[in-house]
């Protein structure tokens, strides 16, 4: 999940020496250091049409500075299949969400874990308990073991008294810690010869890009030859590129606005989403960008012509488009498209709606999508951890921390300082270093926060080899696994990717 201040991402770069995994203490101090906590249990779930036995383990890893002072306690939730072949060479998928400041709850109970939320109607989810959990047929556990990661400040993970938040709450600092964590998990589970994948979502795609760059190590990365090559990276709801400016942002958003208008029947029918999106791509790359480039030199006739073209694609009135100077933001679109029905659509998933007014003007809590699906995920995960996985910890599971983590995040120029860094370049560097790495980019047509146009633009302007990349699109929003059909499609694509058939 990605959180925006006034719906604008702020990106940047910085370098900080990475933290180190705590080494075994000297014999005379060993008794003073408590053993890392672990809660393991055995389970069976129906996955990919068959019963699969697996071990679930919620494990603590302690990261320390080079002097051995513990600085952070990080928890992972691992699912290791017991009946699948492969042993130590079986693939492992490391999974995280974003925020920054988000736990892995969304991918955990929505897609990757062997158990998921039961949501019969994904766009009208229950907002009050009880929340039901069911076997997840679409979990990729049948093709790879899965490790859910909650960075410091999220889930049960915390910054310890020996550490400081600024050592972890930043792009580079966070990625360095994640590299050390992944290495520690591999060491603990003896999975050095296992193919490794990252599955990430939203801000997590920035984390994945920088982690992928750091995995090889080197004097300018981790300070050592880490030597942890990745077989592949999966990006969902990518957020790697910063705000490209009003004109390019408007052009990149147009395909997603068009898809949403098609979904709600606000354009000429019949309307096929994929075909309508392609028309929007062509219009954005042609007449639209040409007109925006001209600025005040654009004639009135040309301006009216472009407004008419945009109206046909987005379902908005030409007058509203002209009043917005041809640049309708996703937020304005979300308030306007269904205004005649007194409905507002969700930015995180445009299929969700709520009454237009009144609301608290919170860009997250009052978003029609986030406001409706968050209760089930938070309530469901807390119950699942304690009831099914037998986690005996006093502290609550932190789904997403806004003030304590997100508001303090350092994108490279100090917390809250905007930058136009495209972190896709980090992924391009990683793929240059590792020619065997492949990339899958999955996008929801109805995601108005991280749009499909932004995903395509970020990848194509970052040095990422397109021959090793596959774009996939789903009739969903920011979380493409909300809905039985799209979850099955995503599972099909992820399984093919892990088996080696995604980049074609």
Rosetta blueprint (number, residue, H / E / L):
1 X L
2 X E
3 X L
4 X L
5 X E
6 X L
7 X L
8 X E
9 X L
10 X L
11 X L
12 X L
13 X L
14 X L
15 X L
16 X L
17 X L
18 X L
19 X L
20 X E
21 X E
22 X L
23 X L
24 X L
25 X L
26 X L
27 X H
28 X H
29 X H
30 X H
31 X H
32 X H
33 X L
34 X L
35 X L
36 X L
37 X L
38 X E
39 X E
40 X E
41 X E
42 X E
43 X E
44 X E
45 X E
46 X E
47 X E
48 X L
49 X L
50 X E
51 X E
52 X E
53 X E
54 X E
55 X E
56 X E
57 X E
58 X E
59 X E
60 X E
61 X E
62 X E
63 X E
64 X E
65 X L
66 X L
67 X L
68 X L
69 X L
70 X E
71 X E
72 X E
73 X E
74 X E
75 X E
76 X E
77 X E
78 X E
79 X E
80 X E
81 X E
82 X L
83 X L
84 X L
85 X L
86 X L
87 X H
88 X H
89 X H
90 X L
91 X L
92 X E
93 X E
94 X E
95 X E
96 X E
97 X L
98 X L
99 X E
100 X L
101 X L
102 X E
103 X L
104 X L
105 X H
106 X H
107 X H
108 X H
109 X H
110 X H
111 X H
112 X H
113 X L
114 X L
115 X E
116 X E
117 X E
118 X L
119 X L
120 X L
121 X L
122 X L
123 X L
124 X L
125 X L
126 X L
127 X L
128 X L
129 X L
130 X L
131 X L
132 X L
133 X E
134 X E
135 X E
136 X L
137 X L
138 X L
139 X L
140 X H
141 X H
142 X H
143 X L
144 X L
145 X E
146 X E
147 X E
148 X E
149 X E
150 X E
151 X L
152 X L
153 X L
154 X L
155 X E
156 X L
157 X L
158 X E
159 X E
160 X L
161 X L
162 X L
163 X L
164 X L
165 X H
166 X H
167 X H
168 X L
169 X L
170 X E
171 X H
172 X H
173 X H
174 X H
175 X H
176 X H
177 X H
178 X H
179 X H
180 X H
181 X H
182 X H
183 X H
184 X H
185 X H
186 X H
187 X H
188 X H
189 X H
190 X L
191 X L
192 X L
193 X L
194 X L
195 X L
196 X E
197 X E
198 X E
199 X E
200 X E
201 X E
202 X L
203 X H
204 X H
205 X H
206 X H
207 X H
208 X H
209 X H
210 X H
211 X H
212 X H
213 X H
214 X H
215 X L
216 X L
217 X L
218 X E
219 X L
220 X L
221 X L
222 X L
223 X L
224 X E
225 X L
226 X L
227 X L
228 X L
229 X L
230 X L
231 X L
232 X E
233 X E
234 X E
235 X E
236 X E
237 X L
238 X L
239 X L
240 X L
241 X E
242 X L
243 X L
244 X L
245 X L
246 X H
247 X H
248 X H
249 X H
250 X H
251 X H
252 X H
253 X H
254 X H
255 X H
256 X H
257 X H
258 X H
259 X H
260 X H
261 X H
262 X H
263 X H
264 X L
265 X L
266 X L
267 X L
268 X L
269 X L
270 X L
271 X L
272 X L
273 X H
274 X H
275 X H
276 X H
277 X H
278 X H
279 X H
280 X H
281 X H
282 X H
283 X H
284 X H
285 X H
286 X H
287 X H
288 X H
289 X H
290 X H
291 X H
292 X H
293 X H
294 X H
295 X H
296 X H
297 X H
298 X L
299 X L
300 X H
301 X H
302 X H
303 X H
304 X H
305 X H
306 X H
307 X H
308 X H
309 X H
310 X H
311 X H
312 X H
313 X H
314 X H
315 X L
316 X L
317 X L
318 X H
319 X H
320 X H
321 X H
322 X H
323 X H
324 X L
325 X L
326 X L
327 X L
328 X L
329 X L
330 X H
331 X H
332 X H
333 X H
334 X H
335 X H
336 X H
337 X L
338 X L
339 X H
340 X H
341 X H
342 X L
343 X E
344 X E
345 X E
346 X L
347 X L
348 X L
349 X L
350 X L
351 X L
352 X L
353 X E
354 X E
355 X E
356 X L
357 X L
358 X L
359 X L
360 X L
361 X L
362 X L
363 X L
364 X L
365 X L
366 X L
367 X L
368 X L
369 X L
370 X H
371 X H
372 X H
373 X H
374 X H
375 X H
376 X H
377 X H
378 X H
379 X H
380 X H
381 X H
382 X H
383 X H
384 X H
385 X H
386 X H
387 X H
388 X L
389 X L
390 X L
391 X L
392 X L
393 X L
394 X L
395 X L
396 X L
397 X L
398 X E
399 X L
400 X E
401 X L
402 X L
403 X L
404 X L
405 X L
406 X H
407 X H
408 X H
409 X L
410 X E
411 X L
412 X L
413 X L
414 X L
415 X L
416 X L
417 X L
418 X L
419 X L
420 X L
421 X L
422 X E
423 X L
424 X H
425 X H
426 X H
427 X H
428 X H
429 X H
430 X H
431 X H
432 X H
433 X H
434 X L
435 X L
436 X L
437 X L
438 X E
439 X E
440 X E
441 X E
442 X E
443 X E
444 X E
445 X L
446 X L
447 X L
448 X L
449 X L
450 X L
451 X L
452 X H
453 X H
454 X H
455 X H
456 X H
457 X H
458 X H
459 X H
460 X H
461 X L
462 X L
463 X L
464 X L
465 X L
466 X H
467 X H
468 X H
469 X E
470 X E
471 X E
472 X E
473 X E
474 X E
475 X L
476 X L
477 X L
478 X L
479 X L
480 X L
481 X L
482 X L
483 X L
484 X H
485 X H
486 X H
487 X H
488 X H
489 X H
490 X H
491 X H
492 X H
493 X H
494 X H
495 X H
496 X H
497 X H
498 X H
499 X H
500 X L
501 X L
502 X L
503 X L
504 X L
